[in-house]
Amino acid sequence: MNPTDDLYKLDLSYLGAFSTRLDTPWGALFYNENQSRYYDANHAHVIRECHDPQTMVAEVVSFYQKKNLVPRLYIHELHLQQQCCLN
């Protein structure tokens, strides 16, 4: 197992302590409508390779707008995110 995977698991557990997690093919959406201004409680965590960044961004924006939350993205593993960089 990659040591980075252990860090992600720890981070995901920490974030799950104060927000709800919805897993996606490219990572996870975290939200807590009771803490709408707390950035760590409300953001998308992009961990796995994203092949269609435009669709992913549209999904993130739509998800958070429906909840009246500010959409935020944390993008990890930049070497896997070449499609995000090209668009």
GROMACS elastic network, one bead per residue, 0.5 to 0.9 nm:
[ bonds ]
;  ai    aj funct       b0    kb
    1     4     6  0.84264   500
    1     5     6  0.69344   500
    1     6     6  0.80542   500
    2     5     6  0.53382   500
    2     6     6  0.72061   500
    3     6     6  0.53156   500
    3     7     6  0.67408   500
    3     8     6  0.89765   500
    4     7     6  0.50626   500
    4     8     6  0.63106   500
    4     9     6  0.86970   500
    5     8     6  0.50782   500
    5     9     6  0.62154   500
    5    10     6  0.86521   500
    6     9     6  0.50964   500
    6    10     6  0.62472   500
    6    11     6  0.86009   500
    7    10     6  0.50996   500
    7    11     6  0.60902   500
    7    12     6  0.85269   500
    8    12     6  0.59383   500
    8    13     6  0.84496   500
    8    47     6  0.83239   500
    9    12     6  0.51076   500
    9    13     6  0.61429   500
    9    14     6  0.86069   500
   10    13     6  0.51498   500
   10    14     6  0.62245   500
   10    15     6  0.86984   500
   11    14     6  0.50684   500
   11    15     6  0.61719   500
   11    16     6  0.85074   500
   12    15     6  0.51359   500
   12    16     6  0.60383   500
   12    17     6  0.87937   500
   12    21     6  0.84304   500
   12    28     6  0.88838   500
   13    16     6  0.50229   500
   13    17     6  0.65511   500
   14    17     6  0.53822   500
   14    18     6  0.77443   500
   15    18     6  0.59936   500
   15    19     6  0.60821   500
   15    20     6  0.81601   500
   15    21     6  0.81660   500
   15    30     6  0.76103   500
   15    40     6  0.70377   500
   15    41     6  0.68082   500
   16    19     6  0.50457   500
   16    20     6  0.59266   500
   16    21     6  0.63832   500
   16    30     6  0.78728   500
   16    41     6  0.85012   500
   17    20     6  0.81979   500
   18    31     6  0.87005   500
   18    32     6  0.72587   500
   18    35     6  0.88141   500
   18    40     6  0.88218   500
   18    41     6  0.64863   500
   19    30     6  0.59511   500
   19    31     6  0.52726   500
   19    33     6  0.86557   500
   19    35     6  0.86499   500
   19    40     6  0.83835   500
   19    41     6  0.52053   500
   19    42     6  0.74926   500
   20    29     6  0.80482   500
   20    30     6  0.54917   500
   20    31     6  0.53496   500
   20    32     6  0.62848   500
   20    41     6  0.80488   500
   20    42     6  0.89195   500
   21    28     6  0.63657   500
   21    29     6  0.56435   500
   21    31     6  0.67734   500
   22    27     6  0.87338   500
   22    28     6  0.54789   500
   22    29     6  0.50334   500
   22    30     6  0.64442   500
   22    31     6  0.84441   500
   23    26     6  0.82049   500
   23    27     6  0.60727   500
   23    29     6  0.63758   500
   23    30     6  0.87577   500
   24    27     6  0.51275   500
   24    28     6  0.51973   500
   24    29     6  0.73043   500
   25    28     6  0.79789   500
   25    48     6  0.73543   500
   25    49     6  0.86182   500
   25    50     6  0.80751   500
   26    45     6  0.82771   500
   26    46     6  0.57297   500
   26    47     6  0.61219   500
   26    49     6  0.59930   500
   26    50     6  0.55131   500
   26    51     6  0.85857   500
   26    56     6  0.80993   500
   27    44     6  0.74254   500
   27    45     6  0.54972   500
   27    48     6  0.57637   500
   27    49     6  0.86185   500
   27    50     6  0.88332   500
   28    43     6  0.84923   500
   28    44     6  0.57553   500
   28    45     6  0.51918   500
   28    46     6  0.67213   500
   28    47     6  0.79814   500
   29    42     6  0.76020   500
   29    43     6  0.60230   500
   29    45     6  0.62561   500
   29    46     6  0.86870   500
   29    60     6  0.77023   500
   29    63     6  0.86108   500
   30    40     6  0.79683   500
   30    41     6  0.59923   500
   30    42     6  0.51144   500
   30    43     6  0.52888   500
   30    44     6  0.60592   500
   30    45     6  0.76405   500
   31    34     6  0.89708   500
   31    35     6  0.84044   500
   31    36     6  0.81507   500
   31    40     6  0.85214   500
   31    41     6  0.52905   500
   31    43     6  0.66389   500
   31    44     6  0.86718   500
   31    64     6  0.81541   500
   31    67     6  0.87716   500
   31    69     6  0.83645   500
   32    35     6  0.54458   500
   32    36     6  0.64157   500
   32    38     6  0.85390   500
   32    41     6  0.55806   500
   32    42     6  0.61682   500
   32    69     6  0.89697   500
   33    36     6  0.50739   500
   33    37     6  0.88092   500
   33    41     6  0.85102   500
   33    42     6  0.80588   500
   33    67     6  0.71041   500
   33    68     6  0.81343   500
   33    69     6  0.73570   500
   34    37     6  0.87565   500
   35    38     6  0.55216   500
   35    39     6  0.85911   500
   35    41     6  0.68252   500
   35    42     6  0.81069   500
   36    39     6  0.77274   500
   36    41     6  0.75986   500
   36    42     6  0.70140   500
   36    68     6  0.81964   500
   36    69     6  0.60464   500
   36    70     6  0.79355   500
   37    40     6  0.89783   500
   37    41     6  0.82665   500
   37    42     6  0.80402   500
   37    69     6  0.79823   500
   37    70     6  0.81461   500
   38    41     6  0.55567   500
   38    42     6  0.67414   500
   39    42     6  0.52990   500
   39    43     6  0.65972   500
   39    70     6  0.84626   500
   39    72     6  0.76799   500
   40    43     6  0.64272   500
   42    64     6  0.80775   500
   42    69     6  0.72348   500
   42    70     6  0.75266   500
   42    71     6  0.73439   500
   42    72     6  0.71946   500
   43    60     6  0.84515   500
   43    64     6  0.83166   500
   43    70     6  0.81169   500
   43    71     6  0.61558   500
   43    73     6  0.57197   500
   43    74     6  0.71255   500
   44    60     6  0.67927   500
   44    71     6  0.75959   500
   44    72     6  0.60679   500
   44    74     6  0.60942   500
   44    75     6  0.82557   500
   45    72     6  0.86723   500
   45    73     6  0.61204   500
   45    75     6  0.62641   500
   45    76     6  0.76240   500
   46    49     6  0.78647   500
   46    50     6  0.77993   500
   46    73     6  0.70892   500
   46    74     6  0.59909   500
   46    76     6  0.59020   500
   46    77     6  0.82682   500
   47    50     6  0.84651   500
   47    74     6  0.84676   500
   47    75     6  0.65820   500
   47    76     6  0.52002   500
   47    77     6  0.62875   500
   47    78     6  0.89122   500
   47    80     6  0.88288   500
   48    76     6  0.79761   500
   48    77     6  0.74419   500
   48    80     6  0.74025   500
   48    81     6  0.82885   500
   49    77     6  0.79276   500
   49    78     6  0.87995   500
   49    79     6  0.89073   500
   49    80     6  0.51972   500
   49    81     6  0.57430   500
   49    82     6  0.85649   500
   49    83     6  0.86524   500
   50    53     6  0.59612   500
   50    56     6  0.75610   500
   50    80     6  0.76979   500
   50    81     6  0.62183   500
   50    82     6  0.85066   500
   50    83     6  0.69990   500
   50    84     6  0.73755   500
   51    56     6  0.87937   500
   51    81     6  0.80074   500
   51    82     6  0.86803   500
   51    83     6  0.61732   500
   51    84     6  0.81229   500
   52    55     6  0.56035   500
   52    56     6  0.63412   500
   52    57     6  0.88329   500
   52    83     6  0.70513   500
   52    84     6  0.79078   500
   53    57     6  0.59782   500
   53    58     6  0.84217   500
   53    81     6  0.87321   500
   53    83     6  0.65577   500
   53    84     6  0.54320   500
   53    87     6  0.76326   500
   54    57     6  0.52325   500
   54    58     6  0.61377   500
   54    59     6  0.85520   500
   54    84     6  0.81774   500
   54    87     6  0.78930   500
   55    58     6  0.50679   500
   55    59     6  0.60703   500
   55    60     6  0.86281   500
   56    59     6  0.50376   500
   56    60     6  0.62085   500
   56    61     6  0.86618   500
   57    60     6  0.50560   500
   57    61     6  0.60873   500
   57    62     6  0.84419   500
   57    73     6  0.85919   500
   58    61     6  0.52082   500
   58    62     6  0.59809   500
   58    63     6  0.84155   500
   59    62     6  0.52361   500
   59    63     6  0.59793   500
   59    64     6  0.86695   500
   60    63     6  0.51748   500
   60    64     6  0.62892   500
   60    65     6  0.84794   500
   60    71     6  0.65277   500
   60    72     6  0.80109   500
   60    73     6  0.81343   500
   61    64     6  0.54874   500
   61    65     6  0.59601   500
   61    66     6  0.85425   500
   61    70     6  0.81587   500
   61    71     6  0.55322   500
   61    72     6  0.82924   500
   62    65     6  0.51818   500
   62    66     6  0.61165   500
   62    67     6  0.87655   500
   62    71     6  0.84953   500
   63    66     6  0.54829   500
   63    67     6  0.67751   500
   63    68     6  0.89731   500
   63    69     6  0.86507   500
   63    71     6  0.80881   500
   64    67     6  0.51043   500
   64    68     6  0.61317   500
   64    70     6  0.61868   500
   64    71     6  0.53812   500
   64    72     6  0.86657   500
   65    69     6  0.56812   500
   65    70     6  0.68971   500
   65    71     6  0.72021   500
   66    69     6  0.76331   500
   67    70     6  0.87971   500
   75    78     6  0.69570   500
   75    81     6  0.81973   500
   76    79     6  0.85810   500
   76    80     6  0.84357   500
   76    81     6  0.81359   500
   77    80     6  0.55749   500
   77    81     6  0.67963   500
   78    82     6  0.71729   500
   78    84     6  0.88251   500
   78    85     6  0.87516   500
   79    82     6  0.64995   500
   80    83     6  0.81979   500
   81    84     6  0.53206   500
   81    85     6  0.66574   500
   81    86     6  0.89745   500
   82    85     6  0.50374   500
   82    86     6  0.62197   500
   82    87     6  0.88601   500
   83    86     6  0.51547   500
   83    87     6  0.64654   500
   84    87     6  0.56309   500
